[in-house]
Structures are given as structure tokens and as C-alpha cells.
Amino acid sequence: MSNKQHFSYKGYTGSIDFSTEDMCLFGKVQMIRDLIMYDGDTLTELKLSFELAVDEYLEMCAEEGKCPDKPCSGTFNIRMSEMMHRKSIHESNMLGITLNSFISKCVTEYFEEKTIKDSFVFVDKEAFIKQFTHPKSYFTVGSEIDFDYEYSIEPKTFTVSQAVQ
């Protein structure tokens, strides 16, 4: 079962939002400079409204001879530490490829080959925090207060001490 928070249609992504004031659903086409909004009373209506808005946008662009804005051009700036920038340039030079090719290869490996992705451990932060119960005990040392929390992640139970200042 999928729990997507957006719609996709003809390469465009649309948000799914709601207004408690107007009691309606609405959305906006994401990642483009042009403003395209849509609304509906149900998710089915909202999806149809999104698709109609995209179709109308593409038709309007064709009529005006304007190139429609695309969600992703394939070009973006990234920010990283100076040291990581230097390492990336050095590695790309050692491989005999451009820095752009090196970064593109790293991203491709993450999504397609999953060599990098498999080394990450993903944690549902909210579910993890909900595992905590009330403090079993606490004690003070100077200005610090140490709390012992007990929580469980199936099938093991762990005890954690957290210093609070």
C-alpha cells in the first residue's frame, strides 16, 4: 500500500494540501517557476483538477509559443564542505572524468545500484521517540540530571541514560 503525499502526471508533481478555513483540498504544481494551482472537495476531484490544470498549462504554452517550464532541468548547485569539494575534485581527476560526471555517478549509484543506499540505516524518528516511557529513575550530579529511560525495539529491550543540562 502506498501513502504518497503528491500526484504525478506528465512529468509534473502536484502537492496535496488542505484548508480547514475553506474546508477544501488544494494543491500546487511543484518545482516550476510558473504558478499552477488546483482544488477539489475529494482526493479524486483534486487529482482530476491537477491533471486538468497540467493539461491546460501545456495547451496555453503551445498556443502562446512558449516552452513550458519543466520540473527538473538536470542542472543544480550543491553545497558541501571545502574539504569534501577538494576530495571530489581530486577523485574525479584521478578517474579522468569531470567533477559533474563524478557527482552524477555517485547519485546514480545511490539510486540505481544501491551500493551506497544499502549502507544507510533509516530510522523512523517519531516511532523511535514514541518508544520512550516515563523515566524509571533519575539522579543528580552537580548541575546535571541523568534520566534512565526504558524503551524497546522488537525483539530486544534496551536501557539508555541521557544527561540533561
N, C-alpha and C positions, 0 to 999 in steps of 0.2 A: 504494500500500500504506500502510495506516495503522498507526501504532505507538502507540495510546492506552495510557495508564497508568491508566485508570479505566473503569468501567462506567457507563452511563446507563440509567435505567428510570423511567418515570412522573414525570419531572421531578427525580429524585433521582440523585446521583452517588455511586458507591462506589469506594473505593480498592482497589488490588491490591497486597498485601504478601506476604511470605513469612517463615517462621520456620525457620532452619537447625536450631534445637534440636528442634522438633517435626516437622520435615520436612513442613510443610504450607503451603498458601496460605491467607491470611485477608484480611479487609477490614473497613472501617467505612464506614457512610453518612456522607458529608461534609457540612459546612456546616449542620448542625442541632444543636439542644441535646440532643435525646434520643440515647441510645446504642443504636445498632443495629449489631451485628457479625455476621459470617458467615465460613464457612471451606469449604474443599474441597481435594481431592487433585490436581485438574487445573483448568486455566482454565475448561473447560466446566462442571465441577462448581461452581467458585467463582461463575461468572456465574449459574447456576441458583439457587445458595444466596442470592446477593444479591437476585435478583428475588423469591424466596420470602420473604426477610426483609422486603422493602419491602411486599409484599402482606399479610403477617401484621401488620406495623405499622399499615397503613391499616385493616385489619379490626378490630384491637384498639382503635384510636382511635374507629372508628364504634360499636363495642359499648359503649364507655365514654362516648360522647357528647363526646369530646374532639376538638378541632380538631388535626389532625396538623401537626407542625412543618414549615414549608416551608423549602427551602434558601436562598431569597433573598426578602426581603420588599419589595425595591425602595427601601429606606431604608438609608443607610450614612453614616458620618462619613469625611471625608477630611482629611488633614493636608497643608498646603502652607506655603510661606514667607509671612510677613506681607505682603511686597511683592506676591506673586502673588495673595494673598487680596484686597488692595486693588484690584489691576488687574482682577480678576474681577468684583468688585462694581461698579467704575466702568464696565466694559464692559457688564455686564448692565443697569445704569441707562441707559446710552446707547442700548441696544437696546430699552429699555422692557419688559424681562422680569425675572423673579425670578432670583436667583442660582442656585437649584435648576434652573430651566429652562435657564439658560446652561450650567451644568456638564453637564446631561443632553444638551444639543445638542452639546457638544464630544465627549462619549463616543460619541454616536450617529454623528457624522461620522467618528470613528475607525473604528468597526466597520462601518458601512453604506456610507458614501460614500467611505471610504478616502482622503479628501483629506489627512488628517494621516498616516495609516499609510504611504502611499506615499513620504513624505519621510524615513522612518526607514531606516537601513541596519542590517540584522540580521546579526550575526556569530556563528558557532559558535565560542565561545571555546576549547573543548577542541581542536577541529580546527585552529584557528589556532595554538595553542601547540605542537601536535604537529609543526607545520611547521618549528620551530626545530631546528637541528642543533647539534653541538658548536661552541664558539667557534672561528672561523678564526684569530683573533689577539686579543691583548689588550695594553694598555699602562697604566702607572700615571702619574697626575699628582697629586702631593701625596698625599692620603689617598683619592682616588677611583681606581677601577679601571674602565676602559672596555672593554667586550666588543663585538666586532663579530660579529653573528650573521647567517647567511645563511639565508633561507627563501624558499620560492616559493609563489605562488598562481597557478595556471594562468591565462593562459599566460605571465605575466611573472615575473621574479626580482627581488627587492628586497634591499637590504642595510640593516640597522638598527644604529645604535650605541646602546647603553644604558649610562648611567652608574650605577654601583653604589657606594653609600657605606657 
